[in-house]
Structure formats: structure tokens, C-alpha cells
Amino acid sequence: MKKTSLSFWGMTPMLLGVIGLVGLLQALVTPDMLATLFQGNLLADTMIGTLAGSLAVGNPVVSYLIGGELVEKGTSLYAVSAFLLSWVTLGFVQLPAEVEVFGGRFTLYRNILAFIFTLMIAVITTLSLGMLS
Amino acid sequence: MKKQDKPFRFRGNYFFLFVLISYGLIFFINYHIPLLALEKAFLVLIKILPILIIVIFFTALLTYFLQPAKVINHLGKKSGIKGWLWVLAAGMLSHGPMYAWYPLLESLRSHGMRDSLIVVFFASRVIKIPLLPMMIDYFGWAFTLILSFYILVGALVQGWIIELIGTQPSSLQKNRNK
């Protein structure tokens, strides 16, 4: 227990840094600001959805609320799916901590894969849903 | 021979300093923003504190009870399909932000957990079992089921790709595979 507590204590500056940055982003980037980014272009919106989700921080419930609002406003499901996915799997805020813990190569590969798969899953989910309906 | 413990050091000092400087700079532009940010950061800290305590507890238990050989057996090179299913389930059940899980995963990795399984864990975290009813309410059954299915398949494929390409320099990879 002592060894584990010491290991966590060593990570305190990193965790506090991430939490501080999360607070700063939440204060600077509001959900309304994110919603205004979408323009109505399928391809651009899917990309914007991915980037907005990776920039945003907070509980996934918030991403459902924003996603629900976006769908009501007529934003494509491609963009909303990408937004929901990247909210959890991608995060600019935690990148420095991820590099510190897992190394640069792991972080680079994981984030590139997560980015590509976010786009792919968003597209095939919407296409599958379209075929079913 | 007993493995030598790593010397204690604080990690992420420069990153923390960078965040502090950012707060300071923004304070001079608009002092309301850093104050609001501090309030929000404090709320985040309060929210993730229970998760961190659970993670510390789990990490301590794992460090005490799990020998590297056991970790390798369950999550290492020869863990097979069992390892993939374990991390898929763990990813879906895990709560809180991704960074709260870094220390536990780092500890498991040092005991022999494969990088591909860490990638699967992170990718499968998009499915939040307690939040599924809410997702269904907002986006419907069909969307939730299809999205969840593709997320699981996608998580496994990402892990498989990492397994193929590796994330360690080739010399380290060889040592880990031994």
C-alpha cells in the first residue's frame, strides 16, 4: 500500500495539471460554443465532431446532452456519432500525461488509431442505421 | 535477484508549471476565467477522488497479490482470447476520466500487460453500461445497439493492429516478448 501510495503521490503534479487544464477548458469552451461549430456539411461536420469531442472535457452525459441537441437542430448523425466517440477516446488535455505514463510512441499510435476508428465507426454506424430504416 | 525499485520522483512537473503559467496569463486578461476554471477544476477533483481512491486500492491489491507471472498469464502474450475479453469488460465497466486509470494500467504494464490490451481497454470505454438507458433515450435503441457493436469490434481491431505493429522500439519489444 505504501509503495502504491508513493507512486500515486509522484503523479500528483501530472494529475493536478490535467485537472487544472480540464477546469480551464470547461471555463473557456462552453457546450453552446461547440454546437455552433457545425456547418451542415457532412464531411466537414464529421471531422469537426471528432475534433470538438477530443477538445471537450467532462462527463460523457454532457456529450449525450449536446449530441441530443445537435440531432434536434438537424446536425447529421455522422457528426454526432463522431462527437460522442471522440469525447471519451480522444483528449488533447490528457495527452501530456499519457506520454509521461505510456511513452510517446504508444500515445501517438493509440491516438492515431482512435482518431481513424472514430471516423470509421461514425460513418458505418450511420450507414447501417440508414440501411435498417 | 530482487528487482530494484525505481527512485521516487514527481512526474509532470513541467506540465503542471505550464498549466499554472496559463492560469496566470489568463488572469491578467480576464481574472474571472481562472477563478471559474479553479472552481470547475475543484469540482472535477471532488468527483474523481473516489475513483482515484478505488484505483489506488486496486493497484495496491494487485501489486501485493499478483506476481508478474500471473499478470502475464492473464494479460500477457499468452493470455489469448481470455485477455481480450477481460479488458473489454473492464473498459465498459470502468468509470471516471481516462487519466484516472493511468496509474493502474502503468502498474499492470510493468508487470507484463500487453500494450494491445491497454488500447482495447481505452477504446471500449466509450460504452458506459450505466449510461446506456440515457443513450437509448436520446438516440434510440437501434443507434445505441449498432454503435455499441461497432465500438466493441473497433476496440478489438485497434488492439490487433497494435499487436501487429508494436509500440516499443524493436529492441525493447524483443525483450518484452522473451
HADDOCK unambig.tbl for C-alpha pairs under 7 A between the chains (distance, minus, plus):
assign (segid A and resid 1 and name CA) (segid B and resid 60 and name CA) 4.97 0.50 0.50
assign (segid A and resid 4 and name CA) (segid B and resid 56 and name CA) 6.64 0.50 0.50
assign (segid A and resid 4 and name CA) (segid B and resid 59 and name CA) 6.65 0.50 0.50
assign (segid A and resid 4 and name CA) (segid B and resid 60 and name CA) 5.48 0.50 0.50
assign (segid A and resid 5 and name CA) (segid B and resid 56 and name CA) 6.84 0.50 0.50
assign (segid A and resid 10 and name CA) (segid B and resid 8 and name CA) 6.91 0.50 0.50
assign (segid A and resid 10 and name CA) (segid B and resid 9 and name CA) 5.72 0.50 0.50
assign (segid A and resid 10 and name CA) (segid B and resid 10 and name CA) 4.21 0.50 0.50
assign (segid A and resid 10 and name CA) (segid B and resid 11 and name CA) 5.80 0.50 0.50
assign (segid A and resid 11 and name CA) (segid B and resid 10 and name CA) 6.08 0.50 0.50
assign (segid A and resid 11 and name CA) (segid B and resid 11 and name CA) 5.27 0.50 0.50
assign (segid A and resid 13 and name CA) (segid B and resid 10 and name CA) 6.85 0.50 0.50
assign (segid A and resid 13 and name CA) (segid B and resid 11 and name CA) 6.33 0.50 0.50
assign (segid A and resid 13 and name CA) (segid B and resid 12 and name CA) 5.56 0.50 0.50
assign (segid A and resid 13 and name CA) (segid B and resid 13 and name CA) 5.68 0.50 0.50
assign (segid A and resid 13 and name CA) (segid B and resid 16 and name CA) 5.58 0.50 0.50
assign (segid A and resid 14 and name CA) (segid B and resid 11 and name CA) 6.01 0.50 0.50
assign (segid A and resid 14 and name CA) (segid B and resid 12 and name CA) 4.35 0.50 0.50
assign (segid A and resid 14 and name CA) (segid B and resid 13 and name CA) 6.76 0.50 0.50
assign (segid A and resid 14 and name CA) (segid B and resid 15 and name CA) 6.72 0.50 0.50
assign (segid A and resid 14 and name CA) (segid B and resid 16 and name CA) 6.17 0.50 0.50
assign (segid A and resid 16 and name CA) (segid B and resid 16 and name CA) 6.92 0.50 0.50
assign (segid A and resid 17 and name CA) (segid B and resid 15 and name CA) 6.25 0.50 0.50
assign (segid A and resid 17 and name CA) (segid B and resid 16 and name CA) 4.39 0.50 0.50
assign (segid A and resid 17 and name CA) (segid B and resid 19 and name CA) 5.94 0.50 0.50
assign (segid A and resid 19 and name CA) (segid B and resid 41 and name CA) 5.61 0.50 0.50
assign (segid A and resid 19 and name CA) (segid B and resid 44 and name CA) 6.83 0.50 0.50
assign (segid A and resid 19 and name CA) (segid B and resid 45 and name CA) 6.79 0.50 0.50
assign (segid A and resid 20 and name CA) (segid B and resid 19 and name CA) 6.69 0.50 0.50
assign (segid A and resid 20 and name CA) (segid B and resid 38 and name CA) 6.99 0.50 0.50
assign (segid A and resid 20 and name CA) (segid B and resid 41 and name CA) 5.44 0.50 0.50
assign (segid A and resid 21 and name CA) (segid B and resid 19 and name CA) 6.36 0.50 0.50
assign (segid A and resid 22 and name CA) (segid B and resid 41 and name CA) 6.47 0.50 0.50
assign (segid A and resid 23 and name CA) (segid B and resid 37 and name CA) 4.42 0.50 0.50
assign (segid A and resid 23 and name CA) (segid B and resid 38 and name CA) 6.16 0.50 0.50
assign (segid A and resid 23 and name CA) (segid B and resid 40 and name CA) 4.84 0.50 0.50
assign (segid A and resid 23 and name CA) (segid B and resid 41 and name CA) 4.12 0.50 0.50
assign (segid A and resid 24 and name CA) (segid B and resid 34 and name CA) 6.75 0.50 0.50
assign (segid A and resid 24 and name CA) (segid B and resid 37 and name CA) 4.53 0.50 0.50
assign (segid A and resid 26 and name CA) (segid B and resid 37 and name CA) 6.88 0.50 0.50
assign (segid A and resid 27 and name CA) (segid B and resid 33 and name CA) 6.28 0.50 0.50
assign (segid A and resid 27 and name CA) (segid B and resid 36 and name CA) 6.12 0.50 0.50
assign (segid A and resid 27 and name CA) (segid B and resid 37 and name CA) 5.14 0.50 0.50
assign (segid A and resid 64 and name CA) (segid B and resid 135 and name CA) 6.70 0.50 0.50
assign (segid A and resid 68 and name CA) (segid B and resid 138 and name CA) 5.78 0.50 0.50
assign (segid A and resid 85 and name CA) (segid B and resid 126 and name CA) 6.26 0.50 0.50
assign (segid A and resid 88 and name CA) (segid B and resid 126 and name CA) 5.64 0.50 0.50
assign (segid A and resid 89 and name CA) (segid B and resid 122 and name CA) 6.52 0.50 0.50
assign (segid A and resid 89 and name CA) (segid B and resid 123 and name CA) 6.05 0.50 0.50
assign (segid A and resid 89 and name CA) (segid B and resid 126 and name CA) 6.70 0.50 0.50
assign (segid A and resid 94 and name CA) (segid B and resid 99 and name CA) 6.64 0.50 0.50
assign (segid A and resid 101 and name CA) (segid B and resid 102 and name CA) 6.91 0.50 0.50
assign (segid A and resid 101 and name CA) (segid B and resid 106 and name CA) 6.62 0.50 0.50
assign (segid A and resid 105 and name CA) (segid B and resid 167 and name CA) 5.79 0.50 0.50
assign (segid A and resid 106 and name CA) (segid B and resid 167 and name CA) 5.05 0.50 0.50
assign (segid A and resid 110 and name CA) (segid B and resid 119 and name CA) 6.46 0.50 0.50
assign (segid A and resid 113 and name CA) (segid B and resid 158 and name CA) 6.51 0.50 0.50
assign (segid A and resid 117 and name CA) (segid B and resid 154 and name CA) 6.65 0.50 0.50
assign (segid A and resid 121 and name CA) (segid B and resid 150 and name CA) 6.21 0.50 0.50
assign (segid A and resid 121 and name CA) (segid B and resid 151 and name CA) 6.99 0.50 0.50
assign (segid A and resid 125 and name CA) (segid B and resid 146 and name CA) 6.09 0.50 0.50
assign (segid A and resid 125 and name CA) (segid B and resid 147 and name CA) 5.68 0.50 0.50
assign (segid A and resid 129 and name CA) (segid B and resid 143 and name CA) 6.60 0.50 0.50
